[in-house]
Amino acid sequence: MVGLAGLSALPSFAVSQAAHVVVVGGGFGGATAARFLKRVAPLLRVTLVEPNTTYISCPMSNLVISGGRDIARQQFGYEALRCEGITVIHDLADDIDVAGRTVTLASGKVLTYDRLILSPGIDMRWNALPGYDAAAAEIMPHAWKAGLQTMLLRQQLEAMEDGGLVVMAVPDSPYRCPPGPYERASLIAYYLQQHKPASKLLILDAKDQFSKQPLFQAEWAARYSDVLEWRGATDDGRVSRVDPATMTLETDFDSISADVANVIPPQKAGQIAQRAGVADATGWCPIDAVSFESPLQPGIHVIGDATIAAPMPKSAFSANLQAKICAIQVVRLLAGEAPEPTVLVNTCYSYVSPEAAISIVGAYSNEGGAFANMPGAGGISPLEASGGDREREAAQAADWFSAITSETFL
């Protein structure tokens, strides 16, 4: 088993100049995969397909929602990838012919590939929560894809009169960024406390347990006990239906009227994964944990939030590292060599105020084609923080974001 910590010394493989890898999806997974493919095999032809000319990052976007960050700082382009010899096509991957090894774009253009890497991200499972569809999201924003939804939720919070009620609906797992709803709740509570002190935040959760729960709840008790209330599943927290017309959310025993409703719906792998046949009945994509190749469709590799990779979480850190490893394994396969097991690490920071953060670290093996926690590895922020600990972690979170975005896009 080899480790990839830092990936400072990249392997080099002899790959035919005729070989072509197509990468679909230009986020932290896909853009990183494209760059690492070229660095590991400079003669390899690499094409990145991404419909958007500007990528808007979900990490740090909760700070935008709470008013502490400009969304312009979340936006990144693809010129640096072009400068490295990657062909970047801004178009939608519409269909995949697995037998013919082609990707058909919405424009009608057809790309042939030797290996295909999908980093499709997530789509919402509209109407999985009754009453919540794409139209409802314009009234009760999910803001679980950064951009217009992020700004809509921010604007609704700003427009709400003091004394209003903000309600967050959190789905059952799995979904993108397990601690994300609770970071958002912390920052919304901070915003209300600072700007609308008579207002309240109610979290309705389909779960009784969540990532970093003891840390979040300790911080909420210390910082936001007058603003924030959390209800888990056994406390009638599971939302069963929403009505955007009346701004109500229903649980088994209650009907709650909200002034602002942030409804995070159940999710699935992005649409192209469904069309490619790499998603199973769960809506997510099984993978071989060593090569990231789909067991459902040969020659297609899947990385990032779309994958079934538990216990590794769906996070930008995970997508970025999976992309690097997948790129190396794809090049090994093209060179006629077998993929090798690796060690993977994920670090996840969560802000509990604009100046304070907590974190969790996990380490995973993929030997045997399945992910597993590494005993004794990883850790979590101390529950009892000494002076400045949370502030230092907030600075580390900002440094991490600068590093990952530079490595991916700049």
C-alpha positions as CSV (number, residue, x, y, z in Angstrom):
1,M,0.0,0.0,0.0
2,V,1.4,3.4,-0.9
3,G,0.5,6.7,0.7
4,L,-0.2,9.9,-1.2
5,A,0.2,12.5,1.6
6,G,1.1,15.8,-0.1
7,L,1.7,14.0,-3.5
8,S,4.9,16.0,-3.8
9,A,6.6,13.4,-5.9
10,L,4.3,12.3,-8.6
11,P,4.9,9.1,-10.5
12,S,5.5,9.2,-14.2
13,F,4.2,6.7,-16.8
14,A,4.7,6.1,-20.5
15,V,1.3,6.5,-22.1
16,S,0.5,6.7,-25.8
17,Q,0.0,10.2,-27.2
18,A,-3.2,8.8,-28.8
19,A,-4.7,8.0,-25.5
20,H,-7.6,10.3,-24.5
21,V,-9.2,10.8,-21.1
22,V,-12.4,12.8,-20.9
23,V,-13.4,14.3,-17.5
24,V,-17.0,15.4,-16.9
25,G,-17.6,17.9,-14.2
26,G,-15.3,20.9,-13.4
27,G,-15.5,21.1,-9.6
28,F,-13.0,20.2,-6.9
29,G,-13.0,16.6,-8.2
30,G,-13.1,17.0,-12.0
31,A,-10.8,20.0,-12.4
32,T,-8.2,18.4,-10.0
33,A,-8.4,15.1,-11.9
34,A,-7.8,16.8,-15.3
35,R,-4.7,18.7,-13.9
36,F,-3.2,15.6,-12.3
37,L,-3.7,13.5,-15.4
38,K,-1.6,16.0,-17.4
39,R,1.1,16.2,-14.6
40,V,1.4,12.4,-14.3
41,A,1.3,11.8,-18.1
42,P,2.1,15.1,-20.0
43,L,1.6,13.5,-23.4
44,L,-1.9,12.3,-22.5
45,R,-4.8,14.1,-24.2
46,V,-7.2,15.4,-21.5
47,T,-10.5,17.0,-22.1
48,L,-12.6,18.6,-19.4
49,V,-16.3,19.1,-20.0
50,E,-18.1,21.6,-17.8
51,P,-21.1,23.7,-18.7
52,N,-20.3,26.7,-16.5
53,T,-17.5,29.1,-17.4
54,T,-17.2,30.1,-13.7
55,Y,-17.1,27.6,-10.8
56,I,-18.8,28.8,-7.6
57,S,-17.5,27.0,-4.5
58,C,-19.8,25.5,-1.9
59,P,-17.1,25.4,0.8
60,M,-17.1,28.9,2.5
61,S,-20.5,29.7,1.0
62,N,-22.2,29.6,4.4
63,L,-20.2,32.6,5.3
64,V,-21.7,34.3,2.2
65,I,-25.2,33.4,3.4
66,S,-24.5,35.0,6.8
67,G,-23.2,38.2,5.2
68,G,-19.6,37.8,6.2
69,R,-18.1,37.0,2.8
70,D,-18.5,38.3,-0.8
71,I,-19.6,35.7,-3.3
72,A,-17.0,37.0,-5.7
73,R,-14.4,35.3,-3.5
74,Q,-16.1,31.9,-4.3
75,Q,-15.7,32.2,-8.0
76,F,-13.0,30.6,-10.1
77,G,-12.3,30.1,-13.9
78,Y,-10.5,27.5,-16.0
79,E,-7.8,29.5,-17.8
80,A,-5.0,27.9,-15.7
81,L,-6.2,24.5,-16.9
82,R,-6.1,25.5,-20.5
83,C,-2.5,26.8,-19.9
84,E,-1.5,23.3,-18.9
85,G,-2.6,21.8,-22.2
86,I,-6.1,20.6,-21.0
87,T,-8.9,21.1,-23.6
88,V,-11.8,22.7,-21.6
89,I,-15.2,22.6,-23.3
90,H,-18.0,24.6,-21.8
91,D,-20.9,22.4,-22.7
92,L,-23.3,19.9,-21.0
93,A,-22.5,16.2,-21.2
94,D,-25.9,14.9,-22.4
95,D,-25.3,11.2,-22.9
96,I,-22.7,8.4,-22.7
97,D,-22.4,5.4,-25.0
98,V,-20.5,2.9,-22.8
99,A,-20.0,0.4,-25.6
100,G,-18.8,2.9,-28.1
101,R,-16.9,4.9,-25.5
102,T,-18.3,8.2,-26.5
103,V,-19.7,11.3,-24.7
104,T,-22.4,13.3,-26.5
105,L,-22.6,16.9,-25.6
106,A,-25.7,19.1,-25.7
107,S,-24.3,20.9,-28.7
108,G,-24.3,17.6,-30.6
109,K,-20.5,17.3,-30.5
110,V,-19.3,13.7,-29.8
111,L,-16.1,13.0,-27.9
112,T,-14.4,9.6,-27.9
113,Y,-12.5,8.4,-24.9
114,D,-10.2,5.6,-23.7
115,R,-11.1,6.2,-20.1
116,L,-13.8,8.4,-18.7
117,I,-13.8,10.1,-15.3
118,L,-17.2,11.4,-14.0
119,S,-17.3,14.0,-11.2
120,P,-21.0,14.9,-11.6
121,G,-21.6,16.2,-8.1
122,I,-25.2,16.1,-6.8
123,D,-28.7,16.7,-8.0
124,M,-31.8,17.2,-5.8
125,R,-34.4,14.5,-5.5
126,W,-37.3,16.7,-6.3
127,N,-40.5,15.7,-4.6
128,A,-38.8,13.1,-2.5
129,L,-39.9,15.5,0.2
130,P,-43.6,16.1,-0.8
131,G,-44.2,19.6,-1.9
132,Y,-40.5,20.4,-2.6
133,D,-39.7,20.7,-6.3
134,A,-37.6,23.0,-8.4
135,A,-40.3,25.8,-8.2
136,A,-40.5,25.4,-4.4
137,A,-36.7,26.0,-4.3
138,E,-37.2,29.5,-5.6
139,I,-39.3,30.3,-2.5
140,M,-37.7,28.0,0.1
141,P,-34.1,27.9,-1.1
142,H,-31.9,24.9,-0.5
143,A,-28.6,26.7,-1.3
144,W,-26.9,23.3,-1.5
145,K,-25.5,24.3,-4.9
146,A,-23.6,27.6,-4.6
147,G,-24.6,30.6,-6.7
148,L,-28.0,32.0,-7.2
149,Q,-29.5,29.9,-4.4
150,T,-26.8,31.1,-2.0
151,M,-27.7,34.7,-2.7
152,L,-31.4,34.1,-2.5
153,L,-31.2,32.7,1.0
154,R,-28.9,35.6,2.0
155,Q,-31.4,38.1,0.6
156,Q,-34.3,36.5,2.3
157,L,-32.5,36.7,5.7
158,E,-31.6,40.3,5.1
159,A,-35.2,41.2,4.1
160,M,-36.9,39.4,7.1
161,E,-38.2,41.6,9.8
162,D,-36.7,41.3,13.2
163,G,-38.8,38.9,15.3
164,G,-39.1,36.4,12.4
165,L,-38.6,32.7,12.4
166,V,-36.0,30.9,10.2
167,V,-36.6,27.2,9.7
168,M,-34.0,24.8,8.4
169,A,-35.0,21.3,7.2
170,V,-32.2,18.8,7.2
171,P,-32.5,15.5,5.4
172,D,-31.4,12.0,6.4
173,S,-28.0,10.8,5.3
174,P,-26.3,10.6,2.8
175,Y,-26.0,14.1,1.4
176,R,-23.2,16.5,0.3
177,C,-21.1,17.8,3.3
178,P,-22.5,16.0,6.4
179,P,-21.6,18.9,8.8
180,G,-22.7,21.6,6.4
181,P,-26.2,22.2,7.7
182,Y,-24.9,22.6,11.2
183,E,-22.2,25.1,10.1
184,R,-24.9,27.0,8.3
185,A,-27.1,27.0,11.4
186,S,-24.3,28.3,13.5
187,L,-23.7,31.2,11.0
188,I,-27.3,32.0,10.6
189,A,-27.7,32.1,14.4
190,Y,-24.7,34.5,14.5
191,Y,-26.3,36.7,11.9
192,L,-29.6,36.8,13.7
193,Q,-27.9,37.5,17.0
194,Q,-26.0,40.4,15.5
195,H,-28.7,42.0,13.2
196,K,-32.1,40.6,14.2
197,P,-31.9,39.8,17.9
198,A,-35.6,39.1,18.3
199,S,-35.6,36.4,15.6
200,K,-35.2,32.7,16.1
201,L,-33.7,29.7,14.2
202,L,-35.4,26.3,14.3
203,I,-33.6,23.3,12.9
204,L,-35.8,20.4,12.0
205,D,-33.6,17.3,11.5
206,A,-34.5,13.9,10.0
207,K,-31.7,12.4,12.2
208,D,-30.9,12.2,15.9
209,Q,-27.1,12.1,15.3
210,F,-24.9,14.2,13.0
211,S,-21.3,15.0,12.3
212,K,-19.4,16.8,15.1
213,Q,-22.6,16.8,17.1
214,P,-21.1,17.2,20.6
215,L,-18.9,20.1,19.4
216,F,-21.7,21.9,17.6
217,Q,-24.2,21.5,20.5
218,A,-21.6,22.8,23.0
219,E,-20.9,25.8,20.8
220,W,-24.6,26.4,20.3
221,A,-25.2,26.3,24.1
222,A,-22.4,28.7,24.7
223,R,-23.1,31.1,21.9
224,Y,-26.6,30.9,20.6
225,S,-28.9,29.4,23.3
226,D,-31.2,32.4,23.0
227,V,-31.5,32.1,19.2
228,L,-31.2,28.5,18.0
229,E,-33.3,25.4,18.7
230,W,-32.6,21.9,17.2
231,R,-35.1,19.1,17.0
232,G,-34.0,15.6,16.1
233,A,-36.1,12.8,14.5
234,T,-37.3,11.4,17.8
235,D,-38.3,15.0,18.9
236,D,-40.6,15.4,15.9
237,G,-37.9,16.9,13.8
238,R,-38.5,15.0,10.6
239,V,-40.2,17.2,8.0
240,S,-42.8,15.2,6.1
241,R,-44.2,17.9,3.7
242,V,-43.7,21.5,2.8
243,D,-46.1,24.1,1.3
244,P,-44.3,27.0,-0.3
245,A,-47.5,28.9,-0.9
246,T,-48.1,29.2,2.9
247,M,-44.4,28.9,4.0
248,T,-45.3,26.0,6.2
249,L,-43.3,22.8,7.1
250,E,-45.1,19.8,8.4
251,T,-43.8,17.1,10.8
252,D,-45.8,14.2,12.1
253,F,-47.3,16.2,14.9
254,D,-46.8,19.9,14.0
255,S,-47.2,22.5,11.3
256,I,-44.7,25.3,11.5
257,S,-45.0,28.7,9.7
258,A,-41.6,30.1,8.6
259,D,-40.6,33.6,7.6
260,V,-37.6,32.1,5.9
261,A,-37.3,28.4,5.1
262,N,-34.0,26.8,4.1
263,V,-35.1,23.3,2.9
264,I,-32.2,20.9,2.2
265,P,-33.8,18.0,0.3
266,P,-32.7,14.4,-0.3
267,Q,-30.0,14.2,-3.0
268,K,-28.5,11.8,-5.5
269,A,-25.6,11.7,-8.0
270,G,-25.7,14.2,-10.8
271,Q,-27.9,13.4,-13.8
272,I,-25.1,12.3,-16.1
273,A,-24.3,9.5,-13.7
274,Q,-27.9,8.2,-14.1
275,R,-27.6,8.4,-17.9
276,A,-24.2,6.6,-17.9
277,G,-25.7,3.7,-15.8
278,V,-23.1,4.1,-13.0
279,A,-25.7,4.9,-10.3
280,D,-27.5,2.1,-8.5
281,A,-31.0,2.0,-7.0
282,T,-29.9,4.3,-4.2
283,G,-29.2,7.1,-6.7
284,W,-25.5,7.1,-5.8
285,C,-22.5,5.5,-7.6
286,P,-20.7,2.3,-6.3
287,I,-17.0,2.3,-7.1
288,D,-13.9,0.1,-6.7
289,A,-12.2,2.0,-3.9
290,V,-8.7,1.5,-5.4
291,S,-9.3,2.5,-9.0
292,F,-12.6,4.4,-8.6
293,E,-13.8,2.4,-11.6
294,S,-17.5,1.7,-11.7
295,P,-18.4,-2.0,-11.2
296,L,-21.5,-1.3,-13.3
297,Q,-19.8,0.2,-16.4
298,P,-16.2,-0.7,-17.4
299,G,-13.9,2.1,-18.4
300,I,-15.8,4.8,-16.4
301,H,-14.4,6.1,-13.1
302,V,-16.5,8.1,-10.6
303,I,-15.1,10.5,-8.0
304,G,-16.5,13.1,-5.5
305,D,-19.9,13.6,-4.0
306,A,-21.6,11.2,-6.4
307,T,-19.8,8.1,-5.1
308,I,-20.7,5.6,-2.4
309,A,-17.5,5.9,-0.5
310,A,-18.5,5.7,3.2
311,P,-17.0,6.0,5.7
312,M,-15.2,8.7,3.6
313,P,-17.6,11.7,3.6
314,K,-18.9,13.7,0.6
315,S,-16.7,16.7,0.9
316,A,-14.5,19.0,-1.3
317,F,-11.4,17.6,0.5
318,S,-12.4,14.1,-0.3
319,A,-13.2,14.9,-3.9
320,N,-9.9,16.6,-4.4
321,L,-7.9,13.7,-3.0
322,Q,-10.0,11.1,-4.8
323,A,-9.3,13.0,-8.0
324,K,-5.5,12.8,-7.6
325,I,-5.6,9.1,-6.8
326,C,-8.0,8.4,-9.6
327,A,-5.8,10.2,-12.1
328,I,-2.8,8.2,-11.1
329,Q,-4.8,4.9,-11.3
330,V,-6.2,5.8,-14.7
331,V,-2.8,6.5,-16.1
332,R,-1.5,3.2,-14.6
333,L,-4.3,1.4,-16.4
334,L,-3.5,3.1,-19.7
335,A,0.1,2.1,-19.2
336,G,-0.8,-1.5,-18.7
337,E,-0.1,-1.5,-15.0
338,A,-2.5,-2.5,-12.1
339,P,-3.9,0.1,-9.7
340,E,-2.3,0.1,-6.3
341,P,-4.0,0.6,-2.9
342,T,-3.5,3.9,-1.1
343,V,-4.2,5.7,2.1
344,L,-6.7,8.6,2.0
345,V,-7.3,11.4,4.5
346,N,-10.1,13.8,4.9
347,T,-10.1,17.0,6.9
348,C,-13.4,18.9,7.4
349,Y,-13.6,22.4,8.9
350,S,-16.8,23.9,10.1
351,Y,-17.3,27.5,11.2
352,V,-19.3,28.1,14.4
353,S,-19.0,31.9,14.0
354,P,-17.2,34.0,11.4
355,E,-14.0,33.9,13.6
356,A,-14.2,30.4,15.1
357,A,-14.2,26.9,13.7
358,I,-14.0,23.2,14.6
359,S,-12.7,20.2,12.6
360,I,-12.7,16.5,12.2
361,V,-10.0,14.4,10.5
362,G,-10.5,10.9,9.1
363,A,-8.0,8.4,7.6
364,Y,-9.1,5.5,5.3
365,S,-7.6,2.5,3.6
366,N,-9.0,1.2,0.3
367,E,-7.2,-2.2,0.2
368,G,-9.5,-4.9,-1.2
369,G,-11.6,-2.4,-3.2
370,A,-13.6,-1.0,-0.2
371,F,-13.0,2.0,2.1
372,A,-12.4,1.4,5.8
373,N,-11.5,3.6,8.7
374,M,-7.9,3.2,9.8
375,P,-7.9,2.3,13.5
376,G,-6.3,4.9,15.7
377,A,-6.0,7.5,12.9
378,G,-7.9,10.8,12.7
379,G,-9.4,12.9,15.4
380,I,-11.7,15.8,16.3
381,S,-11.3,19.2,17.9
382,P,-11.3,19.1,21.7
383,L,-14.7,19.6,23.3
384,E,-13.1,21.9,25.9
385,A,-11.2,24.5,23.8
386,S,-8.4,26.5,25.4
387,G,-8.0,30.1,24.6
388,G,-7.7,30.8,20.9
389,D,-8.2,27.2,19.7
390,R,-11.4,27.9,17.7
391,E,-9.9,31.0,16.2
392,R,-6.8,29.2,15.1
393,E,-8.9,26.5,13.4
394,A,-10.8,29.3,11.6
395,A,-7.5,30.6,10.3
396,Q,-6.6,27.0,9.3
397,A,-9.9,26.7,7.4
398,A,-9.2,29.8,5.5
399,D,-5.7,28.6,4.6
400,W,-7.1,25.2,3.5
401,F,-9.6,26.9,1.2
402,S,-6.8,29.1,-0.3
403,A,-4.7,26.0,-0.9
404,I,-7.3,23.8,-2.4
405,T,-8.7,26.5,-4.8
406,S,-5.2,27.4,-5.9
407,E,-4.3,23.8,-6.5
408,T,-7.6,23.2,-8.4
409,F,-8.1,26.4,-10.4
410,L,-5.2,28.8,-10.2
